[in-house]
Amino acid sequence: MKGLLRDIEEETRLAAGYTGRETLNPRVLAAIVEVPRERFVPARLRHAAFDNAPLPIGEGQTISQPFMVALMTDLLDLAPDAVVLEIGTGSGYQAAVLSCLVHQVYSIERVPRLAADAAARLAELGYGNVAVREGDGYAGWPEHAPYDGIIVTAAAPHVPPPLVEQLKPGGRLVIPLGEPYFGQELRVLTRDEAGHVSTRHVLPVAFVPLVREGDVD
């Protein structure tokens, strides 16, 4: 784990020209240490759980690189009483990291097996402030809106309007935008008290595409 933290800190410094961040919030790094990443990867890949790299989790999806998880979490700038929406549960790792930092996490996963497995895994590990449901992330989860922060863990071709609508004034939406696997950029959208949205361009990224309704049997 110390090696992973060193790798995250080094990559943070290398990316500072893009992100404007020489370091990450100590609370975020503490959450990275607290969450057992090896429990969120397939058993055959547990030897690589603490490499600073994405790993496949099945169904064409991945668990994100720890640096990217830490950076996106840091960009949300969340208070301990925050309520957060995650689009793309995957194996549940990002949700677990968020759960260490906020009051409540709501997470949506379109792939049925991943949604079921992540919900069971998070419950087994005691992350009681995470709720997972299967559904189309483009629509968000309006029943619990507005959210202090929204994080999208797969690349969308554009910002889904329902997610902006479900963002609390002063809240942030962190999302990778662009075509699958290339030409993508991580962005942070902030909604002000008047409902106006500003966009900050962060850095180039490469994410699997966001799965929509009808994309999975």
Buried (B, 14 or more C-beta within 10 A) or exposed (E): EEEBBEBBBEBBEEBEEBBEBEEBBEEBBEBBEEBEBEBBBBEEBBEEBBBBBBBEBEBEBBBBBBBBBBBBBBBBBBEEEBBBBBBBBBBBBBBBBBBBBBBBBBBBBBBEEBBEBBBEBBEEBEBEBBBBEBBBBBBBBEEBBBBBBBBBBBBBEEBBEBBBEBBBEEBBBBBBBBEBEEEBBBBBBBBEEEEEEEEBEBBBBBBBBBBBEEEBE
